[in-house]
């Protein structure tokens, strides 16, 4: 019981992550968190006492997210375009506009790059932790992180026009 | 200047994320000092990171919606359903009252961290002539002095992304230990303080607790045997963002 109650502490973090992944879609985000919690509770026995519970929960979350992306990828996935996206990063007076740009730019990233950026930035995870969660080499985490940051910066600074990404 | 090993893109990102050894960190910083374009790029990435916190951190203090824990709980076994229900209650209590589960722990944390932090915030943010002992312009001296007295490696978090500049700080006696206080001021003159002291007897948790008293909001947490308390007259949501930045900057220092 005590182990299970520890999950509680991480629910706000899981919600923040899901909310960012689903570009502010509350329903989709909380569905993902709910699936994650339920799966975690069912499989609590497979979590090894003393290991990192946060990493375990985020691994479950990642797997659920990837499955969902696969299911959705049958149809084209269009990224919303709006005019705000094209203004510069520096010297912007209106902070809210800048944040909208940022959210828009975040959502042009491929899902794996988005996950890496969010785990490193919001959760403050090490590259090793992210690599374990996503089951990819640490070097891949680093190169994708770098690409993600570059792309967001280029879009926000207006250097590139965000292209409409289609999932094949 | 010569470098033993060339600075790579990976080094730059690892520097940004606080993942380099001290030695390598210094090398990267020296390199960046000579490469303003790369430094500008890193500053933009920093702004992106803080922007993501600004966009999404409010989810951390939002109450957990009922439907998240109730909707499908009937399908689960009774034992699991009980846990799910308990999660709902736990979160509501947690954020509504903002305390620890154990009242003993809560009392200890109140006596050693929250109370002293709040009072120190009140005493020094209202002090017109001498709010700080060492000014923010002497940040290096301030940090090394406080680190030495508290016998740990402290840092003054960078809150400029939230509009706060470091005013300075001071060493304080807490109930039974020493404490460090950092003070920040924004353009309108609002002040927030960060209070840090050792609390060895309470386990780390990844949770921010909230307390409000006499018009001062305090967000506090325990991590690696230290208690941290961020206090201010500002909104809970703003305070949370400051707390999250602080937490992140301490957490990623290793």
Interface residues (C-beta under 8 A of the other chain):
Chain A: X1 X4 X5 X7 X8 X9 X10 X11 X12 X13 X15 X16 X19 X20 X30 X33 X34 X37 X38 X41 X42 X54 X89 X90 X98 X99 X102 X103 X106 X117 X118 X120 X121 X122 X124 X126 X127 X139 X142 X143 X145 X146 X149 X152 X153 X156 X157
Chain B: X9 X10 X13 X14 X17 X19 X41 X44 X45 X47 X48 X49 X51 X52 X53 X54 X55 X56 X57 X59 X60 X61 X62 X64 X65 X67 X68 X69 X71 X72 X76 X80 X83 X84 X86 X87 X90 X91 X94 X205 X206 X207 X247 X248 X251 X252
